[in-house]
């Protein structure tokens, strides 16, 4: 597959790692640019509008988390964090900051390429209702907008993909396996923890009481169900 229009920004202070990633990405047809610092990462994102960022957390002039916080103020470019940190708390913090995915080092190049393909995949907007509303929550699928209590809510690309999939399948039980395949692809493995983290983060943003959800409901031992039936022409 040719990815000529898909530019990936590789951010790592280690030249040898950047080189390895660049060779692997370009072998698959992606274009690449590289940054070795927080400052370069932010500047290159602003100047080149990459389709995706691969981001190491350890940078000489700040942390990768700082990069996430700063660029999320003005762009939704998907960010895949590459880090040796593997605790659930670390992943939650980075996802909450605005990262789209989190790959723990060491990782296989096949796994990383699969994550990249998933992050770059477009949501099938034509299959989803363009607008949805219930109570204080309003969702514009086509416009990628979520409004709660009249205030915009920012979701990561993965969170929005999960939300759109739920709304497209309102009141249907979606199994863990269905959700994992939809978000991470047919060959995804060991993604239950990532799914739980994303669901927890989505609930924090859209539910009035995340511990007592009214929209994104558990189906114990099976999966989840989106509750609500209000589709609108506009709001």
N, C-alpha and C positions, 0 to 999 in steps of 0.2 A: 504493500500500500504506500502511496506517495503522500507525504505530509508537508509539501513545500510551503504551504501557507501557515504552518504551525511552528511558531518560534518558541523555543524553550530557553528560559534563563536559568543557568546553573550557578548557584551561590554556595561557595565553599572556600575557606581560606587555604586549603591544601591543593596545590597545583596538580599533583598526581591524581587526586580524586576527581578534580574537574576534567582532566584529560580523559580519564577512564569513562566518565559519564558522557563526555562530548563524543567520543568515538562510538560508544554504544548507541547514543541518540541519532547521530548522523548516519550510522549504518542502517537505521530504520527509516531514513528519509526526513527526519526532523531537522530544522535549522536550529542552531544554538548560539547563544552569547553567554559570556561568563563574567562573574563578579567575585572578588575575593574579600569584600568587606560589606558592612551594612550600608555605608555611604554609596558605594558603587551599585549595590543591589537596588536601592531606592531610585538612584539617578537613571539606571538602565531601564527600570520598569516604566518610569515616566517618559523616557525618550523613545522606547521601542514597543511599548504595549505588548509584551510577550503573551502567548496563549496560555502559558503555564510556567510556574516557578518551582524548581527543585531547591530546597532551602536547608542548609546545615545550620544548626543552632549556635555553634561556637565560631564567632567572628571576632577579628582583632579590635574592632571599634564599637562593639555592642553585641547583643544577642540576636539570634534569628527571631526570637519572640518580639523583639523591638521592631524588626522589619515588618512582621505580620501586623502589629498594631498600627504602624505608620501608614502602610500602603492600603490597609483596609478602610482608611478614611476617604479614599477616592477611587479605588478600583476593586473589582470582584475577580481579578485574575486568580484562577485556581492555584493553590499553594500545597505542595506535597513536602512535608517536613521529613528530613532524613536525620536520624539521631540515634545515639547509643542509649539514650534514656528510654526505658521500656515500661515504667510504671503507669498504671491507669490514671493516676493523678496528673502525671506529666502530659499524657495524651489529652485528658479533659481540659487542662489549662491551655494547651496550644489550640485545640479545636474551638474552645470558647473565645480565644483571641481572634480567631478568624481563619485558621488553617483549614484546608479542605480534607487532607488525609495525612497520615502519620505512618512512616515506614521505619522500623527499628533496624539499625545496623547490627550485625552484617545481614545483608539481604541478597537475594538472587536477582540478576538483571532481568530475568523473565518475570519475576514478581513485580519489579518496579515498572517495567514496560506495560504490564497489564494494568497497574494503577494509573499510569499516565493515560492509556487509552480510555479508561473509565472516566477520568477527570475531564477529558476533552470531549466526551460524548455529549451530544445535544439532547436535551429533554424533548420527547415527542409532544410538542405543545398542541398539535392538532387533535390529539386524543384526549385532552383534558378540557374541562369546562373553563372558559376564559376568566370567569369571576366566581368567587364563592364567598358567602358571608353567613355568619351565625353570631348573634349577640354582639360582642365588642370586637370580634375578629373578622377581618376582611382580607381576602387573598386574591390577587390579580395574577393568574398563572402566566398569561402571555407577557405581561409587563414585569414579571419577576419582582412583585411588590407584596409585602405583607404589612398590614396596618392593624395595630392593636390599641384600643382606647384612643383612637385618632392619631396615634404616633407610629411612624415607620419602624419596622423591626428588620434588622439586617440578618439574613441567613447566609451561611456558606453555600457554595454551589451544591455540595453533597446534601446538605440539609434541605435545600429547595427541591432537589431531585427526589428525595424521599417524600417530602410533603406533596409534590405534584402527583407522585405515584399513588399515594394514599387517596387524594381527592378524586383521581381518575377512577379509583376503586372504592368509593364511599360505601360504607356499610358491608363491605366484603371482608372476610377474614383473610389476611395476608400472612402466610406462614413465614417463619424465619428463613427458610430456604428460598422462597419466592423473593423476599426482600434482598437477600444477599446476592442472588443471581442478577436481580434488576440493577443493583447499585455497583457491584464489583465484578460482574460478568459470570459467564457459565462455568468457568474453571476456578472460581474463587474457593478458597479453603480457609478455615480457622478465622472467620470474620465475625463470629458471634459477639466477641467483646467489642469490636469496632461498631457493630450494629447497635448494641446496647448503649454505648457512649453517645452515638449520634441521636438515638431516640431520646435519651435523657437530656441532651442539649436542646433538642427541638422542643421538648415539653417545657423546659425552662423559659423559652422565648414566647411560646404561643399560649400556654395554659395559664389561667389565673392562679391555680394551685397545682404545681407540678406533681405533688404527691397524691393529688386526687383529680386526675385528668378527666375532662369531659369530652375531649375530641379524640385524642390518640390513646385508645384503650388497650389494655392487655387482654390477650386470650391465653390464659395460663397453659404452658406446655406446648402451645401451638404457634403463636405469633402475636399480631396486633390487628386492630380494626379502627378505621376512621369513622367517627360517629357524626352525622350531620347531613342534611339533605338540601340545604339552601344554595342553589346556583342562581346567579344573577346575570343580567345583560350588562350592567355597569353599576358602578358606585362612585 
